[in-house]
Amino acid sequence: MSAQAKKSSKEKDKLSRQVKEKTEKNTEISSCNPEDIIFALDIGTRTVVGIVGVKENDKFKVISAEVLEHKSRAMLDGQIHDIVQVAEITGEIKNKLEKKTGYKLTKVAIAAAGRVLKTCEVRVDRDIDSALEIDKELISSLEIEGIQLAQLRLDNSISREEKTQFYCVGYSVINYYLNGFAISQLSGHRGSRIGADILATFLPHIVVDSLYTVMDKVGLEVTSLTLEPIAAINVTIPKELRLLNIALVDIGAGTSDIAITRDGSVVAYAMAPIAGDEITEQIAQNYLVDFNSAEKIKLAVTSNDEDISFTDILSKKQTVKVQDVVRVIKPAVEILAATISQKIQEYNHKTPNAVFLIGGGSQIPGLTDFISENLGLPKDRVVVRGREVVQNIKFSSRKLLGPEAITPFGIAVTAMLQKGQDFLHVTVNDRKVRLFNSKRLTVADALILIGYNPEDLIGKTGKSLTFTVNSEKKAVRGGFGSPAEILVNDKPSNLETVLMVGDKITVKPAENGTDASARLYEVIKGINTGSVLFNGERTEIGTRITLDGITVKSDVPISEGDNIEIEEILTIADIARKKELDINNFDIYVNGLSADKEYTLNNADIVSLEKKSALETLNNSNEPVNMDEKKVLEIESLPAAIMGKSLNAGEIELIVNGNKIALAGNKSNYIFVDIFNFINFDLSNPQGTIVLKLNGRQAAFTDPIREGDNVEIYWDNTKDI
C-alpha cells in the first residue's frame, strides 16, 4: 500500500472514530435528565475551565469540557478585577458547552480561591430522641448549626477596624460524636446526644460577590459554592488516606491554597498570597517581555522544550535555553517554596508525612525539590499529582490531563456530593443571601448571616421622667417601643418562619418609644386658680406651685430631677396662715356676710376682716377675766350707733363720690359693703388697691353707715397689687 493510501486510510479511521465518539456522546447526552446535569466552572487567574457531566453510580461522568485563557489580566491573586472581561470569557465557555451538549445551562457550581481566608473551628452538640434512627437530614441540620455558630464567633472576633462581612464558602467535619464518643459516621445509629467538630472556612463578601456578579451577567444561578482546596481534596485525598498527615497545595497563578489532613479529617485550610505569577513576572523583568509573552516562556519551560524563542519589547527576537530560564527564575521559585513550606508548618505545627502539589504552577522546575528541602522531607514525599490520581471521575478525553485539571474536577465532584443539599437563595431587604440548606432554615438564620443588628428588632422603651412632689418621688414612664415588622413575601411573619427558595424577606426596624415628658398640670390633680379681695388687696387663691423654689405656672414642662412643691390656698384660714395672721382675732365677712375661717373661697370673693373688740378677744381666750374690768370693756366697745341717735329703718341717703345715693334696702342697720348693691363699681376686676373712706377717714367693709355720711370709693393704682 502506498504512503498516500496509508494516509487516506488513517484519515478515514480517525473520521470514523470521531463520528462514533460523537454518536455515542449524543446518545449519552440525550439519555440524561436535564435536572441531573452538573455544570462546574473553575475561574482561575490565568484560565477558565468548564466541565459538564452527570452522576453515574458513585462516579462523576464528564460529558464535555472547555478551557480558555483570559485575554488580559482580568484577575489578580484569585480576585476578579475586571468583571466585564471575566463575564465575557465565562459566557464564551458556557456557549461552547451548550453547543456541544445541546443543553441550556442555567445552573453552575463554582469555587473561590482562598484569598484573605479565615477559618473557625467549633464544637456543636444536640440532644436527640434515642428511639429514632439518625438520618442524613438530622446530620445536615447539626452541621448547619455548627456553621452558624462559627459565623457568629467569627463576626464577634473581628475588630471594628476590620469590620468586613465574611461569607462561609465551605466546611469540613473533623469528627462526629455519638453519646460523647468519637465516631466516623452518624448515619443509621441511635443515641441520646450527637455532636460534631466543624471547620468552617470564610472569605470576605467582596470575593464571593464578584463571582456571583459574573454568574448573574451570563445568566447562571449558583447552586454550589466551595473553596478551591476543599474541591481539590475531595478528588485527590480519599477519606481512607486522610488518616495520614498530608498537605495538599493548589498552586495557581495568583494564590497557593493549602489543605491539611490528619487523623481521618481535614484539619486546616490556609493560603499563601504567592504563586505562578511571581515566576512570570521574574521572566518578564529579566527578558524585557510583556506579561503574556513571559507566561508563554514559563509554559515552555514546564513542557521541557529545548529552546525557547520570543520577541522582547524592543522588537528583538531572542532564543534562549530552558536551562537559562530555569536559572533566571530560581530565586523566585525558592521564595515560592519557602512561603508554601512556612504556611504548611504554621498550620500543621510540624512537618507532614507528604506534600501533594496540584495546579498549573506546580509544574515549575525545581519547586518540589525546594519544598522537600525546606520541610526536611525526602524528595519522593513531595510530588505533583495529575488526573491519574483523581477519584470518582470518568473522562476519556485527552483534555485536562495535568495537575491544572484537579480543581475543576473537584468542583464538579463537590457539586455532585452536595446534590440534595443545595443552597437556599433568599433576599433580605432586597439583598441576596445564600444559606446552606439544612431543611429548616428560618428568618433568624438569614438575619444572622447578613449581620443584622439584633437591637433593631426590639423597640426600646423611652426614658422615664423622675421628680418629686412635696418630697414624694414620682415618675412618668416613657413610651413603649414597637417591635420590628417582619414580612416574608409581603405576609406578616416572625423570626421562626421557615424559609423556602426565593423567599423575599422584608424587615422594617423596630421603633423606640418616646422619652417621657410632662407639664405640671398633667401630674398635679385639681389645680385651682383665681383671686379674691382680701381686706382690699387682691390675693391669689387655689394651687400655688414652686419649682426648685421658684413660683411657676401650671403649663411649665417638668425636667428630670425637678423638686416640685404644691401649696393649696382654698380657705380663709389658708390665706391667714400665709399672711401670718391669727384669724381667731377677727370677725370674717365674705361678700358682706358673716363667714368662718374654713369657708371655701371662690374667684372674685370679697373678704374683709374686722378686728374683734378686746372683750371678744378675752372671751375667746382661756385667761380668767376680772368682772369689773369686763364691764368697763363692754362700755368702751359699744358702737357709736347706740351711743348717738338711732338709724332710721328702711332707707337712708348718703353722698357717694360726690353724688347723693339712696340705700333702699329696707334694713334697720347698714354697713359699708351694702353700698355696692346700689352703685356701679366692679369689684371682680381690680384696677389697683381699693380705697374705702367714710367721712374722710379710712373705712372697712363692715363699718356701720348712717344718714348723710360722706363716702369715697376708688382704685389706687399707685402701689403694686
TIKEKE-926794 format. One record per residue (C-alpha): x, y, z; residue number from 1; residue in three letters. Coordinates in steps of 0.2 Angstrom, whole numbers, plus 5000, padded with zeros to 4 digits. Layout:
X|Y|Z|NUM|Ala
...
This chain:
5000|5000|5000|1|Met
5007|5017|4995|2|Ser
5010|5031|5008|3|Ala
4996|5041|5001|4|Gln
4984|5026|5003|5|Ala
4990|5023|5021|6|Lys
4987|5041|5025|7|Lys
4970|5041|5017|8|Ser
4966|5025|5027|9|Ser
4972|5033|5043|10|Lys
4961|5049|5040|11|Glu
4946|5038|5037|12|Lys
4949|5028|5053|13|Asp
4951|5044|5063|14|Lys
4935|5051|5055|15|Leu
4926|5035|5059|16|Ser
4931|5036|5077|17|Arg
4926|5054|5078|18|Gln
4909|5050|5071|19|Val
4907|5035|5083|20|Lys
4913|5046|5098|21|Glu
4901|5060|5093|22|Lys
4886|5047|5090|23|Thr
4890|5039|5107|24|Glu
4891|5056|5116|25|Lys
4875|5062|5108|26|Asn
4866|5046|5113|27|Thr
4874|5048|5131|28|Glu
4868|5066|5132|29|Ile
4851|5063|5125|30|Ser
4848|5050|5139|31|Ser
4852|5062|5153|32|Cys
4839|5071|5163|33|Asn
4842|5090|5162|34|Pro
4840|5091|5181|35|Glu
4854|5079|5183|36|Asp
4867|5089|5173|37|Ile
4881|5097|5183|38|Ile
4890|5112|5176|39|Phe
4906|5116|5185|40|Ala
4917|5132|5182|41|Leu
4934|5135|5188|42|Asp
4938|5153|5186|43|Ile
4957|5155|5188|44|Gly
4969|5169|5187|45|Thr
4975|5163|5170|46|Arg
4962|5152|5163|47|Thr
4943|5147|5165|48|Val
4939|5129|5164|49|Val
4921|5122|5161|50|Gly
4915|5104|5164|51|Ile
4898|5097|5160|52|Val
4894|5080|5167|53|Gly
4882|5069|5177|54|Val
4882|5057|5192|55|Lys
4884|5039|5186|56|Glu
4883|5027|5201|57|Asn
4896|5034|5213|58|Asp
4907|5042|5200|59|Lys
4906|5059|5190|60|Phe
4905|5056|5172|61|Lys
4912|5070|5161|62|Val
4902|5073|5145|63|Ile
4912|5089|5139|64|Ser
4925|5101|5144|65|Ala
4932|5118|5138|66|Glu
4947|5128|5143|67|Val
4950|5146|5138|68|Leu
4963|5159|5144|69|Glu
4959|5176|5149|70|His
4963|5189|5136|71|Lys
4971|5201|5149|72|Ser
4975|5201|5167|73|Arg
4957|5202|5172|74|Ala
4961|5193|5189|75|Met
4975|5196|5201|76|Leu
4979|5184|5216|77|Asp
4962|5175|5213|78|Gly
4952|5190|5215|79|Gln
4941|5196|5200|80|Ile
4946|5214|5195|81|His
4938|5216|5178|82|Asp
4920|5209|5180|83|Ile
4916|5213|5162|84|Val
4931|5203|5154|85|Gln
4928|5188|5166|86|Val
4910|5188|5162|87|Ala
4914|5188|5143|88|Glu
4926|5173|5144|89|Ile
4914|5164|5156|90|Thr
4900|5167|5143|91|Gly
4910|5160|5129|92|Glu
4914|5144|5139|93|Ile
4895|5142|5143|94|Lys
4890|5144|5125|95|Asn
4903|5132|5118|96|Lys
4897|5119|5131|97|Leu
4879|5122|5126|98|Glu
4883|5119|5108|99|Lys
4892|5103|5112|100|Lys
4879|5096|5124|101|Thr
4863|5103|5117|102|Gly
4858|5108|5134|103|Tyr
4853|5125|5140|104|Lys
4865|5128|5155|105|Leu
4856|5138|5169|106|Thr
4864|5132|5185|107|Lys
4883|5131|5190|108|Val
4895|5125|5203|109|Ala
4909|5137|5207|110|Ile
4924|5138|5219|111|Ala
4933|5153|5227|112|Ala
4952|5154|5229|113|Ala
4957|5156|5247|114|Gly
4962|5174|5246|115|Arg
4960|5183|5264|116|Val
4954|5166|5270|117|Leu
4948|5164|5288|118|Lys
4944|5148|5297|119|Thr
4934|5144|5313|120|Cys
4933|5128|5322|121|Glu
4918|5124|5333|122|Val
4910|5110|5343|123|Arg
4891|5108|5342|124|Val
4881|5096|5351|125|Asp
4862|5092|5351|126|Arg
4851|5081|5362|127|Asp
4840|5069|5351|128|Ile
4827|5056|5353|129|Asp
4836|5040|5357|130|Ser
4822|5029|5349|131|Ala
4824|5037|5332|132|Leu
4837|5032|5319|133|Glu
4850|5046|5314|134|Ile
4847|5051|5296|135|Asp
4855|5062|5284|136|Lys
4843|5076|5287|137|Glu
4847|5077|5306|138|Leu
4866|5076|5302|139|Ile
4864|5090|5289|140|Ser
4854|5101|5302|141|Ser
4868|5098|5315|142|Leu
4882|5103|5303|143|Glu
4872|5119|5298|144|Ile
4870|5123|5317|145|Glu
4889|5122|5318|146|Gly
4892|5133|5303|147|Ile
4880|5146|5310|148|Gln
4889|5146|5327|149|Leu
4906|5148|5318|150|Ala
4899|5163|5308|151|Gln
4894|5171|5325|152|Leu
4911|5168|5333|153|Arg
4920|5174|5318|154|Leu
4909|5190|5317|155|Asp
4912|5193|5336|156|Asn
4931|5191|5334|157|Ser
4933|5204|5320|158|Ile
4938|5221|5326|159|Ser
4928|5236|5322|160|Arg
4943|5242|5311|161|Glu
4942|5226|5301|162|Glu
4923|5225|5301|163|Lys
4921|5216|5284|164|Thr
4907|5205|5281|165|Gln
4913|5187|5279|166|Phe
4904|5173|5270|167|Tyr
4905|5154|5273|168|Cys
4911|5146|5257|169|Val
4913|5128|5264|170|Gly
4916|5117|5279|171|Tyr
4923|5101|5284|172|Ser
4918|5089|5298|173|Val
4933|5085|5308|174|Ile
4924|5072|5320|175|Asn
4907|5066|5324|176|Tyr
4902|5061|5341|177|Tyr
4888|5049|5347|178|Leu
4884|5050|5366|179|Asn
4901|5059|5369|180|Gly
4912|5046|5359|181|Phe
4920|5050|5343|182|Ala
4913|5040|5328|183|Ile
4917|5041|5309|184|Ser
4899|5041|5304|185|Gln
4882|5045|5312|186|Leu
4870|5039|5299|187|Ser
4860|5024|5304|188|Gly
4865|5025|5323|189|His
4854|5028|5338|190|Arg
4858|5038|5353|191|Gly
4853|5052|5365|192|Ser
4866|5065|5360|193|Arg
4876|5069|5344|194|Ile
4889|5081|5341|195|Gly
4902|5087|5328|196|Ala
4918|5097|5326|197|Asp
4916|5108|5312|198|Ile
4930|5118|5302|199|Leu
4921|5132|5293|200|Ala
4930|5142|5280|201|Thr
4926|5160|5276|202|Phe
4930|5173|5263|203|Leu
4926|5192|5263|204|Pro
4910|5196|5254|205|His
4919|5206|5240|206|Ile
4927|5190|5234|207|Val
4911|5180|5234|208|Val
4900|5194|5227|209|Asp
4911|5197|5212|210|Ser
4909|5178|5207|211|Leu
4891|5180|5209|212|Tyr
4890|5196|5199|213|Thr
4899|5187|5185|214|Val
4887|5172|5185|215|Met
4872|5184|5185|216|Asp
4879|5193|5170|217|Lys
4880|5176|5160|218|Val
4863|5170|5166|219|Gly
4869|5157|5178|220|Leu
4862|5153|5195|221|Glu
4875|5147|5208|222|Val
4869|5131|5216|223|Thr
4886|5125|5224|224|Ser
4900|5136|5230|225|Leu
4915|5129|5239|226|Thr
4933|5133|5242|227|Leu
4946|5128|5229|228|Glu
4956|5117|5241|229|Pro
4941|5109|5248|230|Ile
4936|5104|5230|231|Ala
4953|5098|5226|232|Ala
4955|5087|5242|233|Ile
4938|5079|5238|234|Asn
4946|5071|5222|235|Val
4964|5068|5227|236|Thr
4964|5063|5245|237|Ile
4950|5050|5249|238|Pro
4944|5048|5267|239|Lys
4955|5032|5269|240|Glu
4971|5042|5265|241|Leu
4966|5056|5277|242|Arg
4972|5046|5292|243|Leu
4989|5052|5285|244|Leu
4996|5069|5289|245|Asn
4996|5076|5271|246|Ile
4997|5094|5264|247|Ala
4988|5097|5248|248|Leu
4994|5113|5239|249|Val
4985|5120|5224|250|Asp
4997|5132|5216|251|Ile
4988|5143|5204|252|Gly
4993|5159|5195|253|Ala
4989|5171|5209|254|Gly
4987|5161|5226|255|Thr
4993|5144|5233|256|Ser
4979|5136|5243|257|Asp
4983|5123|5256|258|Ile
4973|5110|5264|259|Ala
4980|5098|5278|260|Ile
4973|5081|5283|261|Thr
4977|5071|5299|262|Arg
4968|5058|5309|263|Asp
4955|5055|5296|264|Gly
4949|5073|5293|265|Ser
4954|5089|5285|266|Val
4961|5099|5300|267|Val
4966|5116|5292|268|Ala
4965|5127|5277|269|Tyr
4977|5140|5273|270|Ala
4983|5152|5259|271|Met
4999|5159|5253|272|Ala
4997|5175|5243|273|Pro
5011|5170|5230|274|Ile
5010|5158|5216|275|Ala
5015|5156|5197|276|Gly
5013|5174|5193|277|Asp
5028|5179|5203|278|Glu
5038|5167|5192|279|Ile
5030|5175|5176|280|Thr
5035|5192|5182|281|Glu
5053|5187|5185|282|Gln
5054|5181|5167|283|Ile
5046|5197|5161|284|Ala
5058|5208|5170|285|Gln
5074|5198|5165|286|Asn
5070|5196|5147|287|Tyr
5060|5213|5144|288|Leu
5044|5205|5138|289|Val
5026|5208|5142|290|Asp
5016|5198|5154|291|Phe
5008|5187|5141|292|Asn
5024|5183|5132|293|Ser
5033|5179|5149|294|Ala
5018|5167|5153|295|Glu
5022|5158|5137|296|Lys
5040|5156|5141|297|Ile
5035|5149|5158|298|Lys
5024|5136|5150|299|Leu
5038|5132|5138|300|Ala
5049|5128|5152|301|Val
5037|5117|5160|302|Thr
5034|5107|5144|303|Ser
5053|5103|5143|304|Asn
5056|5112|5126|305|Asp
5075|5113|5122|306|Glu
5075|5131|5115|307|Asp
5063|5145|5118|308|Ile
5061|5159|5105|309|Ser
5052|5175|5109|310|Phe
5052|5194|5104|311|Thr
5055|5207|5118|312|Asp
5048|5224|5119|313|Ile
5062|5231|5109|314|Leu
5056|5220|5094|315|Ser
5072|5210|5096|316|Lys
5070|5191|5093|317|Lys
5079|5180|5105|318|Gln
5081|5162|5108|319|Thr
5086|5155|5125|320|Val
5089|5138|5133|321|Lys
5077|5131|5145|322|Val
5091|5129|5157|323|Gln
5095|5148|5156|324|Asp
5077|5152|5160|325|Val
5077|5140|5175|326|Val
5092|5149|5182|327|Arg
5083|5166|5180|328|Val
5068|5160|5189|329|Ile
5077|5151|5203|330|Lys
5076|5165|5216|331|Pro
5058|5167|5213|332|Ala
5055|5148|5214|333|Val
5065|5147|5231|334|Glu
5054|5161|5238|335|Ile
5038|5152|5232|336|Leu
5044|5136|5240|337|Ala
5049|5144|5256|338|Ala
5032|5153|5258|339|Thr
5022|5137|5255|340|Ile
5033|5127|5267|341|Ser
5031|5141|5281|342|Gln
5012|5141|5279|343|Lys
5012|5122|5280|344|Ile
5022|5121|5296|345|Gln
5012|5136|5303|346|Glu
4995|5127|5301|347|Tyr
5001|5109|5304|348|Asn
5013|5113|5318|349|His
5026|5100|5311|350|Lys
5032|5093|5295|351|Thr
5019|5082|5287|352|Pro
5021|5064|5280|353|Asn
5019|5070|5262|354|Ala
5015|5085|5251|355|Val
5004|5084|5236|356|Phe
5006|5098|5223|357|Leu
4992|5102|5210|358|Ile
4988|5117|5199|359|Gly
4997|5124|5184|360|Gly
5010|5132|5195|361|Gly
5015|5115|5202|362|Ser
5025|5111|5187|363|Gln
5038|5124|5189|364|Ile
5055|5116|5188|365|Pro
5064|5114|5205|366|Gly
5049|5118|5215|367|Leu
5046|5101|5223|368|Thr
5065|5100|5227|369|Asp
5065|5116|5236|370|Phe
5049|5112|5246|371|Ile
5056|5095|5251|372|Ser
5072|5104|5257|373|Glu
5063|5117|5267|374|Asn
5052|5104|5276|375|Leu
5066|5091|5278|376|Gly
5056|5078|5268|377|Leu
5063|5065|5256|378|Pro
5061|5071|5238|379|Lys
5049|5057|5234|380|Asp
5037|5063|5248|381|Arg
5034|5080|5238|382|Val
5025|5075|5222|383|Val
5015|5083|5208|384|Val
4998|5074|5206|385|Arg
4988|5074|5189|386|Gly
4972|5067|5183|387|Arg
4978|5049|5186|388|Glu
4975|5051|5204|389|Val
4958|5059|5203|390|Val
4945|5049|5212|391|Gln
4927|5046|5206|392|Asn
4930|5053|5188|393|Ile
4926|5045|5171|394|Lys
4933|5055|5157|395|Phe
4941|5048|5141|396|Ser
4947|5064|5133|397|Ser
4965|5070|5132|398|Arg
4960|5087|5139|399|Lys
4964|5091|5157|400|Leu
4977|5078|5160|401|Leu
4989|5088|5171|402|Gly
4989|5095|5188|403|Pro
4979|5110|5182|404|Glu
4964|5099|5180|405|Ala
4962|5093|5198|406|Ile
4952|5108|5204|407|Thr
4939|5109|5190|408|Pro
4936|5090|5193|409|Phe
4935|5094|5212|410|Gly
4922|5107|5209|411|Ile
4911|5096|5199|412|Ala
4913|5081|5211|413|Val
4909|5093|5226|414|Thr
4893|5099|5217|415|Ala
4888|5081|5215|416|Met
4891|5077|5233|417|Leu
4881|5092|5238|418|Gln
4866|5087|5227|419|Lys
4851|5087|5238|420|Gly
4860|5099|5250|421|Gln
4859|5114|5238|422|Asp
4860|5131|5244|423|Phe
4845|5141|5248|424|Leu
4844|5158|5240|425|His
4833|5172|5248|426|Val
4833|5191|5249|427|Thr
4833|5201|5264|428|Val
4828|5219|5261|429|Asn
4832|5217|5243|430|Asp
4850|5210|5247|431|Arg
4853|5192|5240|432|Lys
4858|5180|5254|433|Val
4864|5162|5251|434|Arg
4861|5149|5265|435|Leu
4867|5131|5267|436|Phe
4851|5121|5266|437|Asn
4848|5112|5282|438|Ser
4830|5108|5278|439|Lys
4823|5120|5291|440|Arg
4831|5137|5289|441|Leu
4822|5152|5297|442|Thr
4821|5171|5295|443|Val
4833|5172|5310|444|Ala
4846|5162|5301|445|Asp
4846|5174|5286|446|Ala
4847|5189|5298|447|Leu
4862|5181|5307|448|Ile
4871|5178|5291|449|Leu
4870|5196|5285|450|Ile
4875|5203|5302|451|Gly
4858|5211|5306|452|Tyr
4859|5221|5322|453|Asn
4848|5212|5334|454|Pro
4845|5229|5343|455|Glu
4835|5234|5328|456|Asp
4822|5220|5331|457|Leu
4816|5226|5348|458|Ile
4810|5243|5351|459|Gly
4816|5251|5367|460|Lys
4805|5260|5380|461|Thr
4808|5278|5381|462|Gly
4817|5286|5396|463|Lys
4807|5288|5411|464|Ser
4805|5306|5419|465|Leu
4808|5306|5438|466|Thr
4804|5320|5450|467|Phe
4797|5324|5467|468|Thr
4781|5332|5473|469|Val
4781|5338|5491|470|Asn
4796|5327|5494|471|Ser
4787|5311|5487|472|Glu
4795|5303|5472|473|Lys
4785|5302|5456|474|Lys
4789|5295|5439|475|Ala
4781|5296|5422|476|Val
4786|5281|5411|477|Arg
4792|5283|5393|478|Gly
4783|5277|5378|479|Gly
4783|5259|5374|480|Phe
4793|5254|5358|481|Gly
4786|5245|5344|482|Ser
4794|5229|5338|483|Pro
4802|5226|5321|484|Ala
4789|5221|5307|485|Glu
4795|5205|5298|486|Ile
4787|5201|5281|487|Leu
4790|5185|5271|488|Val
4784|5188|5253|489|Asn
4774|5203|5260|490|Asp
4765|5192|5273|491|Lys
4767|5195|5292|492|Pro
4780|5183|5299|493|Ser
4792|5181|5313|494|Asn
4810|5175|5316|495|Leu
4804|5157|5317|496|Glu
4796|5157|5300|497|Thr
4803|5143|5289|498|Val
4811|5149|5273|499|Leu
4809|5142|5255|500|Met
4819|5145|5240|501|Val
4817|5163|5233|502|Gly
4808|5170|5248|503|Asp
4808|5189|5249|504|Lys
4811|5194|5267|505|Ile
4807|5212|5272|506|Thr
4812|5219|5289|507|Val
4806|5236|5295|508|Lys
4817|5240|5310|509|Pro
4809|5242|5327|510|Ala
4805|5260|5333|511|Glu
4810|5266|5350|512|Asn
4797|5273|5362|513|Gly
4797|5292|5365|514|Thr
4805|5298|5381|515|Asp
4793|5303|5394|516|Ala
4788|5322|5395|517|Ser
4775|5331|5406|518|Ala
4769|5348|5411|519|Arg
4764|5352|5429|520|Leu
4746|5352|5426|521|Tyr
4747|5334|5419|522|Glu
4754|5327|5435|523|Val
4746|5338|5448|524|Ile
4727|5334|5450|525|Lys
4714|5348|5454|526|Gly
4724|5363|5450|527|Ile
4713|5378|5455|528|Asn
4716|5396|5451|529|Thr
4708|5413|5455|530|Gly
4709|5428|5466|531|Ser
4699|5437|5480|532|Val
4699|5454|5488|533|Leu
4706|5451|5505|534|Phe
4705|5467|5516|535|Asn
4705|5477|5500|536|Gly
4721|5468|5492|537|Glu
4720|5456|5478|538|Arg
4726|5439|5484|539|Thr
4729|5424|5473|540|Glu
4720|5408|5478|541|Ile
4720|5390|5473|542|Gly
4736|5380|5469|543|Thr
4752|5388|5471|544|Arg
4767|5379|5463|545|Ile
4785|5381|5466|546|Thr
4798|5373|5455|547|Leu
4815|5372|5464|548|Asp
4810|5386|5475|549|Gly
4803|5397|5460|550|Ile
4784|5400|5458|551|Thr
4779|5394|5441|552|Val
4763|5392|5431|553|Lys
4755|5375|5428|554|Ser
4760|5374|5410|555|Asp
4779|5373|5413|556|Val
4787|5357|5407|557|Pro
4795|5346|5420|558|Ile
4813|5341|5419|559|Ser
4822|5326|5426|560|Glu
4825|5328|5445|561|Gly
4814|5343|5447|562|Asp
4809|5347|5465|563|Asn
4791|5352|5465|564|Ile
4781|5360|5480|565|Glu
4762|5362|5480|566|Ile
4753|5374|5492|567|Glu
4734|5374|5492|568|Glu
4726|5391|5497|569|Ile
4707|5386|5497|570|Leu
4700|5394|5513|571|Thr
4701|5410|5523|572|Ile
4712|5401|5536|573|Ala
4724|5396|5522|574|Asp
4726|5415|5517|575|Ile
4728|5420|5536|576|Ala
4741|5407|5538|577|Arg
4751|5413|5523|578|Lys
4749|5431|5529|579|Lys
4754|5426|5547|580|Glu
4738|5432|5554|581|Leu
4729|5425|5569|582|Asp
4712|5423|5561|583|Ile
4704|5420|5578|584|Asn
4706|5438|5582|585|Asn
4695|5444|5568|586|Phe
4677|5444|5563|587|Asp
4676|5437|5545|588|Ile
4664|5443|5531|589|Tyr
4663|5437|5514|590|Val
4653|5447|5501|591|Asn
4646|5456|5516|592|Gly
4640|5441|5525|593|Leu
4647|5433|5541|594|Ser
4658|5418|5537|595|Ala
4670|5406|5547|596|Asp
4688|5403|5544|597|Lys
4685|5387|5534|598|Glu
4675|5395|5521|599|Tyr
4680|5388|5504|600|Thr
4684|5403|5493|601|Leu
4678|5407|5476|602|Asn
4685|5418|5462|603|Asn
4681|5436|5465|604|Ala
4675|5434|5483|605|Asp
4677|5450|5494|606|Ile
4684|5445|5511|607|Val
4686|5458|5525|608|Ser
4692|5455|5542|609|Leu
4686|5466|5557|610|Glu
4697|5465|5572|611|Lys
4687|5459|5587|612|Lys
4684|5470|5602|613|Ser
4696|5467|5617|614|Ala
4681|5459|5627|615|Leu
4678|5447|5612|616|Glu
4696|5443|5612|617|Thr
4696|5440|5630|618|Leu
4681|5429|5629|619|Asn
4690|5419|5615|620|Asn
4705|5417|5626|621|Ser
4707|5404|5641|622|Asn
4713|5418|5653|623|Glu
4701|5422|5668|624|Pro
4694|5439|5667|625|Val
4690|5451|5681|626|Asn
4672|5456|5681|627|Met
4674|5474|5685|628|Asp
4687|5476|5670|629|Glu
4674|5466|5659|630|Lys
4661|5479|5662|631|Lys
4672|5494|5658|632|Val
4677|5485|5642|633|Leu
4659|5482|5637|634|Glu
4655|5500|5639|635|Ile
4670|5506|5629|636|Glu
4666|5494|5615|637|Ser
4648|5500|5612|638|Leu
4645|5505|5594|639|Pro
4643|5523|5590|640|Ala
4626|5520|5583|641|Ala
4620|5515|5600|642|Ile
4628|5530|5609|643|Met
4621|5543|5596|644|Gly
4604|5544|5588|645|Lys
4596|5528|5581|646|Ser
4596|5524|5562|647|Leu
4580|5526|5553|648|Asn
4573|5510|5546|649|Ala
4571|5506|5528|650|Gly
4580|5519|5519|651|Glu
4595|5532|5521|652|Ile
4603|5544|5510|653|Glu
4622|5546|5508|654|Leu
4634|5556|5497|655|Ile
4645|5543|5487|656|Val
4659|5550|5477|657|Asn
4650|5567|5477|658|Gly
4633|5560|5472|659|Asn
4618|5558|5483|660|Lys
4613|5539|5484|661|Ile
4598|5532|5492|662|Ala
4600|5515|5501|663|Leu
4583|5507|5500|664|Ala
4586|5490|5507|665|Gly
4573|5490|5520|666|Asn
4585|5487|5533|667|Lys
4586|5494|5550|668|Ser
4606|5495|5550|669|Asn
4618|5496|5535|670|Tyr
4636|5493|5534|671|Ile
4649|5500|5521|672|Phe
4648|5484|5510|673|Val
4629|5487|5507|674|Asp
4634|5502|5497|675|Ile
4640|5491|5482|676|Phe
4622|5485|5479|677|Asn
4617|5502|5474|678|Phe
4632|5509|5464|679|Ile
4640|5503|5448|680|Asn
4658|5498|5454|681|Phe
4665|5481|5448|682|Asp
4674|5473|5462|683|Leu
4678|5457|5451|684|Ser
4690|5467|5440|685|Asn
4703|5475|5452|686|Pro
4712|5490|5445|687|Gln
4723|5493|5459|688|Gly
4721|5494|5478|689|Thr
4703|5498|5483|690|Ile
4701|5514|5494|691|Val
4687|5515|5506|692|Leu
4684|5531|5515|693|Lys
4669|5536|5527|694|Leu
4668|5554|5532|695|Asn
4686|5557|5527|696|Gly
4694|5543|5536|697|Arg
4699|5525|5531|698|Gln
4685|5513|5532|699|Ala
4682|5495|5532|700|Ala
4668|5484|5523|701|Phe
4659|5481|5540|702|Thr
4659|5499|5546|703|Asp
4641|5505|5550|704|Pro
4635|5519|5540|705|Ile
4622|5532|5544|706|Arg
4610|5545|5536|707|Glu
4620|5559|5527|708|Gly
4638|5550|5528|709|Asp
4650|5556|5515|710|Asn
4658|5540|5506|711|Val
4673|5539|5494|712|Glu
4676|5523|5485|713|Ile
4690|5522|5471|714|Tyr
4705|5511|5465|715|Trp
4723|5517|5470|716|Asp
4735|5510|5456|717|Asn
4750|5519|5463|718|Thr
4755|5504|5473|719|Lys
4759|5486|5467|720|Asp
4745|5474|5470|721|Ile
